[in-house]
Amino acid sequence: IAVSTYLNYWWPNLPGWISGVVVIATLAFANLTSAKAYGTMEFYFAMIKVVTIIIMIVLGVMVIFLGLGNNWHAIGLSNLWSHGGFFTGGVKGFIFALSIVVGSYQGIEVLGITAGEAEHPKHAIVASIRSIVWRILIFYIGAIFVIVTIYPWNQLDAVGSPFVETFSKVGISGAAGIINFVVLTAAMSGANSGIYSSSRMLFKLSKDGETAKSLSKLSSHQVPYVSILAISGGILLGLILNTVFSALSKSTADLFVLVYSSSVLPGMVPWFIILFSELRFRASNKALMAEHPFKMPLYPLTNYFALISLVIIVIFMFINPDTRISVCIGAGFLVLLSIIFFVRERKHQN
């Protein structure tokens, strides 16, 4: 759905369902080919984003300290504390914003799932986790630092896309087209990793007898092709529903936003489970952990801090009128699945 919106920038008359079907077919084919094909595609998607953000940060720093694109009058750092200073919306506003941040980082746990298909998981997973910390500092915090330093925070609504404006400020023509291409690849990257992680989840559930046995079938390339097709079919169904509802009523155009935001709470469940699992695992395997080469620093304080933070975010999502409906839908979804799970477990026990 997002990809079709971005493609309309170049082809405004292109029906959204056509571009959506093409993207789904392309990503499904890549995932069906091999895990390596998925990784290669994800590598190039990530490289496009990384290169763009690095260029934006470098140019932004030159605008801030050298005045590039501003008649060589350095903007300086005053926008960071001017216009009301820090926490102008209060602590409540800060915590409200964290729900959006949490949604943006969901899926990061996919890194652990890849261990099963990595050639050297001990090295690959450790290196990836360490690099993620630096990537967050550079690509997220660095980019935000540049944006809020160049543009006063209370004028960002009028600016439009800060990335586009930053490139335009230094004289790069076609900035809007460049950024549109980047967000296009970012959307495809999100769908690509979603197909990969979800299909592996289905595969594991099938192996454990929690869902249809056919979902654990492997192709000659050793990929769970039935699970991949099932997930891709689910995405296609969402595309069809969005197309139909949008044609029936323009008010249903918010369906995408509602569904996405309602997934934030269910998306936090794996984090809760991972944090609790580590606490129990390390408590029951103290001898094994004594010589472990890669342990979480400040354990178990980091686990408790993360758990408390997530609980606070969920509470404030219920308090915030902008997220209340979405989080209630997410909570209802979790309750429904929990009931189904316990009913099935009871039947199996009987």
BELUR-V714594 format. One line per field, one symbol per residue. burial: b if it has 16 or more other ideal C-beta (glycine too) atoms within 10 Angstrom, else e. A space follows every 10 residues. Layout:
# BELUR-V714594
burial = ???
This chain:
# BELUR-V714594
burial = bbbbebbeee eeeeebbebb eebbeebbeb bbeebeebee bbeebeebee ebbeebbebb bebbeeebbe eeeebeeebe eeeeeeeeee eeeebbeebe ebbeebeeeb eebbeebeee eeeebeebee eeeeeeeebe ebbebbbebb bbeeeeeeee ebbbbbbbbb eeeebbeebb bbbbbbbbbe bbbbbbbbbb bbbbebeeee beeebbeeee eebbbbbbbb bbeebbebbe ebbebbeeee eeeebbeeee bbbbbbbbeb beeebeebee ebeeeeeeee eeeeeeeeee eebeeebeeb eebbebbeeb eebeebbebb beeeeeeeee eeeeeeeeee
